[in-house]
Amino acid sequence: MIETDSNKKVINKYGSFFSFLYQVKSRKISNRFPIFSFILLQCFFLIFISGCIRRRAAIIVPIDFRSVFSDSGTVETPDKWWTVFNDLKLNKLIDNALESNLDLKTAWQRLNAAQAVVKSESGSLMPDLEGSLRGEMGRTESESEKYEDLQLSLSSEYELDLWGRIRSGVEAERYQARASFFDYRAIAISLTAEITRSWFKLVEARNQIRLIEEQIDINEKMLRLIKNRVGIGQIRSVDILRQKGLVESTREQKIIWESRAMVLEHQLSVLQGLQPGENEVRVNGNLPGLPPLPETGVPAELIQRRPDVQSAFFRVKSADRQIASAISSRYPRLSLSATISSTTESSNNLIKDWARSLVGNLLAPIFQGGRLSAEVRRTRAVKKQRLYEYGQIILDAFQEVEDAMIQEKKQTERIHSLEMQVVMAKKTYDQLRIEYFNGISDYLDVLESASHEQQQQREILSANMVLLEYRISLYRALAGGFITMMESENGR
């Protein structure tokens, strides 16, 4: 409901009723009970005009999207998607990280703080009650007499939330807390993806080192053959220098991959909340093959499943409630306060004589220099901002799914091409090596062919890792929430 239209409808509907209230106020009841009459009339006034409270606005996604993705598998992915690789060491690493990762613990404390804010704001819906005890002892100026002054009082204050200002503020914080919860789950999913990616990169690095060691051994054997041929005068000595260069170049590649492996080990330790190098990671085996393509579902399901999208959705709802609170702040506020107190010169009489009071207070903003209206405009702009952010996150989510699928498809084709290139490169190298030892081909052709073949072998390993990364990205893009250990321990 638009605020200005609501005000007009309420004023038109209850205009005659306000006239009646004015007539009642001028009668005898206001003369006999002036305070009671005033409070009662103001309560009726506020209750009837409260019909202009801003309603919740529907959240409409500012984009149009297709009903289905461009491709999909048939296998349902479990919530703990990394288990599809059947790697026990990977599962152990992720379990450790979900328990000890410091970024995840930080997100959990942000959630706790947000929930504490909700409880704090909810307290404004209940009356405040305070107790006070004051005592004073002294002597008169001549110090001939002692005197005591004791005062005990209880006071309570309560604001009637007729416009929903307080309740809207509480709801806004509650939605913010829900957004923080989904932020926590989004961080947990990102953490699992990062560990999975780092783990398989470490496996690739170790495989690269083993492959390079085999290549170094092959190149050194070739070097010995060349030296033997030089001894009988069939090959130039410069060929020995060229082959030594190939051996050193291959050793350089080994150093690079050893450095990458150590960095990845450090990264896995830190992701588990440990110091770099504190937890030694042993790697055996090769990169896994790809599991069957997962079922992508439909875009509408993805919106409900992804925690980052849900977080953005609840931030839009929080912004909507902040608008309602800002609008309500422009209306009068009615608060009631009650006090009961006892003042005496003797502690024996402290609880005998009580004074009671009930006060009603109506506070209406008259001139605020445009501050309240500006706050309404600000909250409306914030809601639009959150709505567009929500739409952008949805678009990014769709793009991540589509990108991962097309990249995986094309990377599979690239790997097939690389495998064919390796076969051709090996045949070329074998042929040139035979011709070289028979004095037909130049050694530079053999050297170039050997270097190219070995590079292609290393490239296939890296290409398979890239393919695995695309599948991890797809699982990450499709992932919903899963219950972490911290959620289980805290009953959430």
Backbone hydrogen bonds, N-H to C=O, Kabsch-Sander energy under -0.5 kcal/mol:
donor,donor_aa,acceptor,acceptor_aa,energy
6,S,2,I,-2.0
7,N,3,E,-2.1
8,K,4,T,-1.9
9,K,5,D,-2.2
10,V,6,S,-2.5
11,I,7,N,-2.6
12,N,8,K,-2.4
13,K,9,K,-2.2
14,Y,10,V,-2.5
15,G,11,I,-0.7
18,F,14,Y,-2.0
19,S,15,G,-1.6
20,F,16,S,-1.7
21,L,17,F,-2.2
22,Y,18,F,-2.0
23,Q,19,S,-1.7
24,V,20,F,-2.5
25,K,21,L,-2.4
26,S,22,Y,-1.1
27,R,24,V,-1.6
30,S,27,R,-0.8
31,N,27,R,-0.7
31,N,28,K,-0.5
32,R,28,K,-2.2
33,F,29,I,-2.5
37,S,33,F,-2.8
38,F,34,P,-2.0
39,I,35,I,-2.5
40,L,36,F,-2.6
41,L,37,S,-2.5
42,Q,38,F,-2.3
43,C,39,I,-2.4
44,F,40,L,-2.3
45,F,41,L,-2.3
46,L,42,Q,-2.5
47,I,43,C,-2.7
48,F,44,F,-2.2
49,I,45,F,-1.7
50,S,46,L,-0.9
51,G,48,F,-0.7
52,C,49,I,-1.5
53,I,50,S,-1.5
60,I,58,A,-0.7
61,V,59,I,-0.5
63,I,61,V,-0.6
69,F,297,G,-0.6
73,G,294,P,-2.1
74,T,293,L,-0.8
75,V,293,L,-1.2
76,E,74,T,-0.5
81,W,79,D,-1.6
83,T,80,K,-1.8
84,V,81,W,-1.8
85,F,82,W,-1.4
86,N,83,T,-1.6
88,L,86,N,-0.6
91,N,87,D,-2.3
92,K,88,L,-2.1
93,L,89,K,-2.2
94,I,90,L,-2.3
95,D,91,N,-2.2
96,N,92,K,-2.2
97,A,93,L,-2.2
98,L,94,I,-2.7
99,E,95,D,-0.9
100,S,96,N,-2.1
101,N,97,A,-2.9
105,K,101,N,-1.8
106,T,102,L,-2.4
107,A,103,D,-2.1
108,W,104,L,-1.9
109,Q,105,K,-2.0
110,R,106,T,-2.0
111,L,107,A,-1.8
112,N,108,W,-2.2
113,A,109,Q,-2.6
114,A,110,R,-2.3
115,Q,111,L,-2.3
116,A,112,N,-2.0
117,V,113,A,-1.8
118,V,114,A,-1.5
119,K,115,Q,-1.9
120,S,116,A,-2.4
121,E,117,V,-2.8
122,S,118,V,-2.4
123,G,119,K,-1.1
124,S,121,E,-1.5
125,L,122,S,-1.8
126,M,123,G,-1.3
128,D,157,E,-2.8
130,E,155,S,-3.0
132,S,153,S,-2.7
134,R,151,Q,-3.0
136,E,149,D,-1.7
138,G,147,Y,-2.0
140,T,145,E,-2.1
143,E,140,T,-1.9
147,Y,138,G,-2.7
149,D,136,E,-2.5
150,L,344,T,-2.9
151,Q,134,R,-2.8
152,L,342,S,-2.6
153,S,132,S,-2.6
154,L,340,I,-3.0
155,S,130,E,-2.8
156,S,338,A,-2.9
157,E,128,D,-1.5
158,Y,336,L,-3.0
160,L,158,Y,-0.6
160,L,334,L,-2.4
161,D,159,E,-0.6
162,L,160,L,-2.1
168,S,164,G,-2.6
169,G,165,R,-1.8
170,V,166,I,-2.2
171,E,167,R,-2.6
172,A,168,S,-2.3
173,E,169,G,-1.9
174,R,170,V,-2.3
175,Y,171,E,-2.5
176,Q,172,A,-1.8
177,A,173,E,-2.2
178,R,174,R,-2.0
179,A,175,Y,-2.3
180,S,176,Q,-2.1
181,F,177,A,-2.0
182,F,178,R,-2.0
183,D,179,A,-2.1
184,Y,180,S,-2.1
185,R,181,F,-1.9
186,A,182,F,-2.4
187,I,183,D,-2.3
188,A,184,Y,-2.1
189,I,185,R,-2.2
190,S,186,A,-2.5
191,L,187,I,-2.4
192,T,188,A,-2.1
193,A,189,I,-2.2
194,E,190,S,-2.4
195,I,191,L,-2.4
196,T,192,T,-2.3
197,R,193,A,-2.5
198,S,194,E,-2.5
199,W,195,I,-2.7
200,F,196,T,-2.1
201,K,197,R,-2.0
202,L,198,S,-1.9
203,V,199,W,-2.1
204,E,200,F,-2.5
205,A,201,K,-2.6
206,R,202,L,-2.4
207,N,203,V,-2.2
208,Q,204,E,-2.8
209,I,205,A,-2.2
210,R,206,R,-2.1
211,L,207,N,-2.5
212,I,208,Q,-2.8
213,E,209,I,-2.3
214,E,210,R,-1.8
215,Q,211,L,-2.2
216,I,212,I,-2.8
217,D,213,E,-2.1
218,I,214,E,-2.2
219,N,215,Q,-2.7
220,E,216,I,-2.4
221,K,217,D,-2.0
222,M,218,I,-2.2
223,L,219,N,-2.0
224,R,220,E,-2.0
225,L,221,K,-2.1
226,I,222,M,-2.2
227,K,223,L,-2.2
228,N,224,R,-2.1
229,R,225,L,-1.9
230,V,226,I,-2.2
231,G,227,K,-1.6
232,I,228,N,-0.8
233,G,230,V,-1.5
234,Q,229,R,-2.2
235,I,229,R,-0.7
239,D,236,R,-1.0
240,I,237,S,-1.0
241,L,237,S,-1.1
242,R,238,V,-1.9
243,Q,239,D,-2.1
244,K,240,I,-2.4
245,G,241,L,-2.0
246,L,242,R,-1.6
247,V,243,Q,-2.1
248,E,244,K,-2.4
249,S,245,G,-2.3
250,T,246,L,-2.1
251,R,247,V,-2.0
252,E,248,E,-2.1
253,Q,249,S,-1.5
254,K,250,T,-1.5
255,I,251,R,-2.1
256,I,252,E,-2.2
257,W,253,Q,-2.2
258,E,254,K,-2.3
259,S,255,I,-2.1
260,R,256,I,-2.0
261,A,257,W,-2.3
262,M,258,E,-2.0
263,V,259,S,-2.2
264,L,260,R,-2.4
265,E,261,A,-2.1
266,H,262,M,-2.2
267,Q,263,V,-2.4
268,L,264,L,-2.4
269,S,265,E,-1.9
270,V,266,H,-2.4
271,L,267,Q,-2.4
272,Q,268,L,-0.9
272,Q,269,S,-0.6
273,G,270,V,-2.1
274,L,269,S,-2.6
278,E,275,Q,-2.5
280,E,278,E,-0.6
282,R,280,E,-0.6
295,E,75,V,-2.8
301,E,298,V,-0.9
302,L,298,V,-1.7
303,I,299,P,-1.9
304,Q,300,A,-1.2
305,R,301,E,-1.5
306,R,302,L,-2.4
310,Q,306,R,-1.9
311,S,307,P,-2.4
312,A,308,D,-1.8
313,F,309,V,-2.1
314,F,310,Q,-2.2
315,R,311,S,-1.4
316,V,312,A,-1.5
317,K,313,F,-1.8
318,S,314,F,-2.1
319,A,315,R,-2.0
320,D,316,V,-2.0
321,R,317,K,-1.9
322,Q,318,S,-1.8
323,I,319,A,-1.5
324,A,320,D,-1.6
325,S,321,R,-2.2
326,A,322,Q,-2.2
327,I,323,I,-2.5
328,S,324,A,-2.3
329,S,325,S,-1.3
330,R,327,I,-1.6
331,Y,328,S,-1.7
333,R,363,L,-3.3
334,L,160,L,-0.6
335,S,333,R,-0.5
335,S,361,N,-2.6
336,L,158,Y,-3.3
337,S,359,V,-2.7
338,A,156,S,-2.8
339,T,357,S,-2.4
340,I,154,L,-2.7
341,S,355,A,-2.5
342,S,152,L,-2.8
344,T,150,L,-2.3
349,N,346,S,-1.1
350,L,347,S,-1.1
352,K,349,N,-1.2
353,D,349,N,-1.1
354,W,352,K,-0.6
355,A,341,S,-3.5
357,S,339,T,-2.2
359,V,337,S,-3.2
361,N,335,S,-3.0
363,L,333,R,-3.1
363,L,361,N,-0.6
364,A,362,L,-0.5
371,R,368,Q,-1.4
374,A,370,G,-2.2
375,E,371,R,-1.8
376,V,372,L,-1.7
377,R,373,S,-2.2
378,R,374,A,-2.4
379,T,375,E,-2.5
380,R,376,V,-2.1
381,A,377,R,-2.2
382,V,378,R,-2.4
383,K,379,T,-2.2
384,K,380,R,-2.1
385,Q,381,A,-2.3
386,R,382,V,-2.9
387,L,383,K,-2.5
388,Y,384,K,-2.4
389,E,385,Q,-2.3
390,Y,386,R,-2.4
391,G,387,L,-2.2
392,Q,388,Y,-2.4
393,I,389,E,-2.4
394,I,390,Y,-1.9
395,L,391,G,-2.3
396,D,392,Q,-2.7
397,A,393,I,-2.2
398,F,394,I,-2.3
399,Q,395,L,-2.6
400,E,396,D,-2.5
401,V,397,A,-1.8
402,E,398,F,-2.5
403,D,399,Q,-3.4
404,A,400,E,-2.2
405,M,401,V,-2.0
406,I,402,E,-2.3
407,Q,403,D,-2.7
408,E,404,A,-2.1
409,K,405,M,-2.1
410,K,406,I,-2.4
411,Q,407,Q,-2.5
412,T,408,E,-2.0
413,E,409,K,-1.5
414,R,410,K,-2.2
415,I,411,Q,-2.5
416,H,412,T,-1.9
417,S,413,E,-2.0
418,L,414,R,-2.6
419,E,415,I,-2.5
420,M,416,H,-1.7
421,Q,417,S,-2.1
422,V,418,L,-2.5
423,V,419,E,-1.9
424,M,420,M,-2.2
425,A,421,Q,-2.9
426,K,422,V,-2.5
427,K,423,V,-2.1
428,T,424,M,-2.5
429,Y,425,A,-2.5
430,D,426,K,-2.7
431,Q,427,K,-2.3
432,L,428,T,-2.7
433,R,429,Y,-2.5
434,I,430,D,-1.9
435,E,431,Q,-2.3
436,Y,432,L,-2.5
437,F,433,R,-2.3
438,N,434,I,-1.2
439,G,436,Y,-1.7
440,I,435,E,-3.4
441,S,435,E,-0.6
445,D,442,D,-0.7
446,V,442,D,-1.1
447,L,443,Y,-3.0
448,E,444,L,-2.5
449,S,445,D,-2.1
450,A,446,V,-2.6
451,S,447,L,-2.5
452,H,448,E,-2.2
453,E,449,S,-2.4
454,Q,450,A,-2.3
455,Q,451,S,-2.1
456,Q,452,H,-2.2
457,Q,453,E,-2.0
458,R,454,Q,-2.0
459,E,455,Q,-2.2
460,I,456,Q,-1.8
461,L,457,Q,-1.3
462,S,458,R,-2.0
463,A,459,E,-2.6
464,N,460,I,-2.2
465,M,461,L,-1.6
466,V,462,S,-2.3
467,L,463,A,-2.2
468,L,464,N,-1.9
469,E,465,M,-2.3
470,Y,466,V,-2.1
471,R,467,L,-1.6
472,I,468,L,-2.4
473,S,469,E,-2.6
474,L,470,Y,-1.8
475,Y,471,R,-2.5
476,R,472,I,-2.7
477,A,473,S,-2.4
478,L,474,L,-1.9
479,A,475,Y,-1.2
484,T,482,F,-0.5
488,S,484,T,-2.0
489,E,485,M,-2.6
490,N,486,M,-1.4
491,G,488,S,-0.9
492,R,487,E,-2.8
